[in-house]
Amino acid sequence: MEKLHFDIGINATPRKVYDVMLSEESYKAWTKEFNPSSSFEGSWEKGAKIVFLGTDENGNTGGMVSRIRENIPGKFVSIEHQGIMRGDQEITSGHDIEAWAGAREEYTFTEDNEGTLLAVDIDVTEDHRSYFQNTWPKALNKLKTLCEAK
């Protein structure tokens, strides 16, 4: 795996960016860039299981099974991806999982003169690098719009 880094300045407080980013309705809005039906089930609390879900073009539900490694409101969130969902089936081992199990997705909220610098650091496999390099900036711009509009 390799690490990718993205960041964006948002004219809002770190706590507001955090709240908008993780609240259920606005989460669905900014993550539409990844999947139009993007959602989550579970909790953002440290140690909690959380499942990120979406529907593919054939109507099949899938997603990622993850755990919240750390959550310091308005400062830092760390997610560790542990497996995938295929329909109602949770898959946490096997060849498809080995390549990226343990991958991290981390958000750092830093207050600056303009509001917040949001930094995103993610572990990716080579076959997903291009997708994330194209999609993350779009998703962050959508998040910025949501934060600055509210």
LINTAMO-V945828 format. One record per run of one state. SS is the DSSP state (2 for helix, 1 for strand, 0 for the rest). FROM is the first residue (numbers start at 0). TO is the last residue. If there is no record, write none. Layout:
# LINTAMO-V945828
SS_FROM_TO / SS_FROM_TO
This chain:
# LINTAMO-V945828
0_0_0 / 1_1_9 / 0_10_12 / 2_13_21 / 0_22_22 / 2_23_32 / 0_33_37 / 1_38_41 / 0_42_47 / 1_48_54 / 0_55_59 / 1_60_71 / 0_72_74 / 1_75_85 / 0_86_87 / 1_88_90 / 0_91_93 / 2_94_97 / 0_98_102 / 1_103_111 / 0_112_113 / 1_114_123 / 0_124_124 / 2_125_148 / 0_149_149
